[in-house]
Amino acid sequence: MTYAAVLPNRGILCVKGKDRAVFLQGLITNDVGKITLEQSIYAALLSPQGKFQYDLFITAYEDADGQEAWLIDCDRDRAEALLKRLSLYKLHSEVTIENVCNRFAVLAVWGHSGVLDTLGLSATLGVARPLKEGSAFVDPRLVELGVRIILPQDKIQNFYESAGITFTSFDDYDLHRLTLGVPDGSRDVLVDRGILLECGFDELNAIDWKKGCYMGQELTARTRYRGLVRKRLIPVRIQGETTVFQSPIFQEGIEVGDMRTAMKEWGIAMIRLEALSKSLPFQCGNATLTPHIPQWMCLPSLNKEE
């Protein structure tokens, strides 16, 4: 079965102008030179101190006038703040940035492997296909997450009918990505506190280590080259009551982390690596947590589970 859901927590900024690539290249963690009508990227915008602020999907599209522009998929509740933040660095660049959250919707499509054939896409990270006034692209983080689609809101109903895809809820998609252990922006990563390498952004293809300088690069590079990662966001199986955001996690009475998103029997938690290596149970409120390390995640000295 193939499913699709609107992601109400995601919004869109539209970036136009001949200087858009040069403008964004010095700000975000990935290389915007990769972006074409056939290729999208995932990236992050950091504070000058190197701490997480926004996660971004960037895809190219042609507007109603046939002009190419970029769509930035970001946290909807913080889209206006992101626009203001980017505008601070625009200076005299020939770039325009517009908040188009009220015009566009973000959808996720996942499930049966045939979904890629249905949408005319290959199983390649970030590969994209232009749609009329929108774009469809394989999630650049993980193929198993499915396809992200950005369309004008008035085109959504026709898309579902023509593609023959079952419409379902955001909660169903949220549970799907939780089982894969993939964080969802500021819902799981603490703004102005999160460090990318603690949150899987390297394995999830948000960082280009060969590109030039970008804001916050120094801390990110130092964390990698000095091996400073001491904790990680980890998917966990929950037995007992579902816990709330940032509830403390204990192992043998010692606090070793905190919970982030939790839904039904699955969640994502920030846990110290030394605690994971002990293979002892974790407690969070009245629940017992069991870590499940996905294949995509690289943790030193820990074995991955299937």
C-alpha positions in Angstrom: 0.0 0.0 0.0 1.1 3.5 -0.8 0.2 6.4 1.5 0.4 10.1 1.4 0.0 12.8 4.0 0.1 16.6 4.2 2.8 17.7 6.6 1.2 20.7 8.3 4.3 21.5 10.3 6.3 22.3 7.2 6.1 25.6 5.3 7.7 27.1 2.2 9.9 30.0 1.3 10.5 30.9 -2.3 13.9 32.2 -3.3 14.4 33.9 -6.7 17.1 35.9 -8.4 20.4 35.3 -10.2 22.4 35.5 -7.0 20.5 32.9 -5.0 23.2 30.3 -5.2 26.0 32.6 -4.1 23.8 34.0 -1.4 22.8 30.7 0.2 26.2 28.9 -0.3 27.9 30.8 2.5 25.0 30.2 4.9 24.0 26.6 4.9 25.8 23.3 5.5 25.3 21.6 2.1 26.5 22.6 -1.3 23.8 24.4 -3.3 25.7 23.7 -6.5 24.1 20.3 -6.4 20.6 21.8 -6.8 19.0 21.4 -10.3 15.5 20.7 -11.5 16.5 17.0 -11.2 18.2 17.1 -7.8 17.3 18.4 -4.4 19.3 18.7 -1.1 18.8 18.6 2.6 20.8 21.1 4.8 20.9 23.0 8.0 21.3 26.6 9.0 23.4 27.1 12.1 24.0 30.0 14.5 27.4 31.7 14.2 28.4 29.5 17.2 27.6 26.4 15.2 24.4 25.4 16.9 21.3 24.1 15.1 18.6 26.7 14.1 16.8 25.3 11.0 16.7 22.2 8.9 15.9 22.8 5.2 15.0 20.9 2.1 15.8 22.9 -1.1 14.4 22.0 -4.5 14.2 23.8 -7.8 11.0 24.4 -9.7 9.5 26.5 -12.5 6.9 29.1 -11.6 3.8 29.9 -13.6 5.9 32.2 -15.8 8.4 29.5 -16.6 11.1 31.1 -14.4 13.3 28.8 -12.3 13.4 29.4 -8.6 14.1 27.5 -5.4 11.6 26.3 -2.8 12.8 25.9 0.8 10.9 23.4 2.9 11.3 24.5 6.5 9.5 24.6 9.9 6.2 26.3 9.2 5.9 28.0 12.6 9.3 29.5 12.2 9.2 30.3 8.4 8.7 34.0 8.9 11.6 34.1 11.4 13.8 32.3 8.9 12.8 34.8 6.2 13.9 37.6 8.4 17.1 35.8 9.3 18.1 35.2 5.7 17.2 38.8 4.8 19.8 40.0 7.2 22.5 38.6 5.0 21.0 39.5 1.6 22.7 43.0 1.5 22.9 44.0 -2.2 22.5 40.5 -3.6 20.0 40.2 -6.5 17.8 37.9 -4.5 14.1 37.9 -3.4 12.8 35.8 -0.6 9.0 35.3 -0.1 7.0 33.4 2.5 4.6 31.3 0.4 3.3 29.0 3.2 -0.3 30.0 2.4 0.1 29.0 -1.2 2.1 25.8 -1.1 1.7 22.5 0.8 4.3 19.9 1.6 3.3 16.2 1.2 5.1 13.0 2.0 4.4 9.8 0.0 5.7 6.4 1.3 4.9 2.7 1.5 5.1 0.3 -1.4 8.3 0.5 -3.5 6.2 1.1 -6.5 5.6 4.7 -5.3 8.8 5.7 -7.1 7.7 4.3 -10.4 4.3 6.0 -9.9 6.0 9.3 -9.5 8.6 8.7 -12.2 11.6 8.7 -9.8 14.5 6.4 -9.2 15.6 5.2 -5.7 18.3 7.8 -5.5 18.6 10.3 -2.6 17.3 13.7 -3.6 16.5 12.9 -7.2 13.7 15.2 -8.3 11.1 15.6 -11.0 9.5 19.0 -11.8 5.7 19.1 -11.4 3.5 21.9 -12.8 4.3 24.7 -10.3 5.9 22.3 -7.9 8.4 19.5 -7.4 8.6 15.8 -6.3 11.8 14.5 -4.9 13.1 11.4 -3.1 13.8 12.4 0.5 17.5 13.4 0.5 17.9 11.9 4.0 16.8 8.3 3.5 15.1 6.6 0.6 13.0 4.6 3.0 11.3 7.9 4.1 9.7 8.1 0.7 9.0 11.1 -1.5 8.4 14.7 -0.6 6.1 16.8 -2.8 5.7 20.5 -2.9 2.5 21.7 -4.7 0.2 24.7 -4.7 -2.6 23.9 -2.2 -5.3 24.0 -4.8 -3.5 21.2 -6.8 -3.4 18.7 -3.9 -6.8 17.0 -4.5 -6.1 16.5 -8.2 -2.7 15.0 -7.4 -4.2 12.3 -5.1 -6.9 11.4 -7.6 -4.5 11.2 -10.6 -1.8 9.2 -8.7 -4.3 6.7 -7.1 -2.6 7.2 -3.7 -4.3 6.6 -0.3 -4.6 9.7 1.8 -3.8 9.3 5.4 -2.9 11.4 8.5 0.2 13.2 9.5 0.4 11.0 12.6 0.8 7.9 10.3 3.8 9.6 8.6 5.2 10.7 12.0 5.1 7.1 13.2 6.8 5.9 10.0 9.7 8.3 10.4 10.0 7.6 14.1 10.5 3.9 13.4 13.3 4.9 11.0 14.9 7.0 13.8 14.9 10.2 11.7 14.6 13.6 13.6 12.1 16.2 12.4 13.8 19.6 12.7 13.1 21.6 15.8 10.6 19.0 17.0 13.6 16.8 18.0 16.6 19.1 17.8 16.9 21.9 20.3 17.2 25.3 18.7 20.4 27.1 19.5 21.6 24.1 21.5 21.7 21.1 19.1 24.9 19.9 17.5 24.5 18.4 14.1 26.7 15.4 14.6 24.8 14.4 17.7 21.6 14.4 15.7 22.5 12.3 12.6 22.8 15.2 10.1 26.0 13.8 8.7 24.6 10.3 7.9 21.4 12.0 6.7 23.3 13.9 4.0 22.9 17.4 5.3 26.6 18.3 5.4 29.0 18.7 2.5 32.5 18.4 4.0 34.2 19.6 0.8 32.3 22.8 0.3 33.7 26.2 1.3 33.0 28.1 4.5 29.5 28.5 5.9 28.1 30.0 9.1 28.8 27.8 12.1 31.3 25.5 10.2 34.1 25.7 12.8 32.2 23.9 15.6 30.8 21.3 13.1 34.3 20.5 11.7 35.9 20.5 15.2 33.2 18.1 16.5 34.0 15.7 13.6 37.8 15.8 13.5 38.3 15.7 17.3 35.7 13.0 17.8 33.7 15.1 20.3 30.4 13.3 19.9 29.3 12.0 23.4 25.6 11.6 22.9 23.2 10.9 20.0 19.5 11.0 19.0 18.4 7.4 19.0 15.1 5.7 18.1 13.6 3.9 21.1 10.8 1.4 21.6 8.5 2.5 24.5 6.9 0.1 26.9 4.5 1.8 29.2 3.1 5.3 29.2 4.2 7.6 26.4 6.5 10.3 27.8 6.5 14.1 27.1 9.1 16.2 25.4 12.4 16.5 27.3 11.4 14.1 30.0 14.6 12.9 31.7 15.9 9.3 31.0 17.6 7.3 33.7 19.9 4.2 33.7 20.5 2.7 37.1 19.2 5.9 38.7 21.6 8.1 36.8 20.2 10.7 34.3 21.7 9.8 30.9 19.5 11.7 28.4 16.0 13.0 27.6 13.1 12.2 25.4 12.2 14.1 22.3 9.2 13.2 20.1 7.2 10.2 21.3 4.2 8.5 19.7 2.5 5.3 20.7 5.3 2.7 21.1 8.1 4.7 19.3 10.1 7.7 20.1 13.4 9.5 19.6 15.7 10.2 22.6 19.0 11.9 23.2 21.1 9.4 25.1 24.8 9.4 26.1 26.8 6.9 24.1 28.5 5.5 27.2 25.1 4.5 28.5 24.2 2.8 25.3 27.3 0.7 25.5 26.2 -0.9 28.8 23.2 -2.7 27.4 21.2 -1.9 30.5 17.5 -0.8 30.5 16.5 2.8 30.4 13.6 4.4 32.4 11.6 7.5 31.4 8.7 8.3 33.7 6.7 5.0 34.0 8.1 3.7 30.7 10.9 1.4 29.8 12.9 2.4 26.7 14.7 0.0 24.4 17.1 1.6 21.9 17.0 0.4 18.3 20.0 1.4 16.2 19.0 1.7 12.5 21.4 0.6 9.7 21.9 4.2 8.5 23.3 5.4 11.8 27.0 5.2 12.5 27.9 4.9 16.2 31.4 4.1 17.3 31.9 0.9 19.2 28.2 0.0 18.9 26.7 -2.8 16.8 23.9 -1.9 14.5 20.6 -3.8 14.6 18.7 -5.0 11.6 
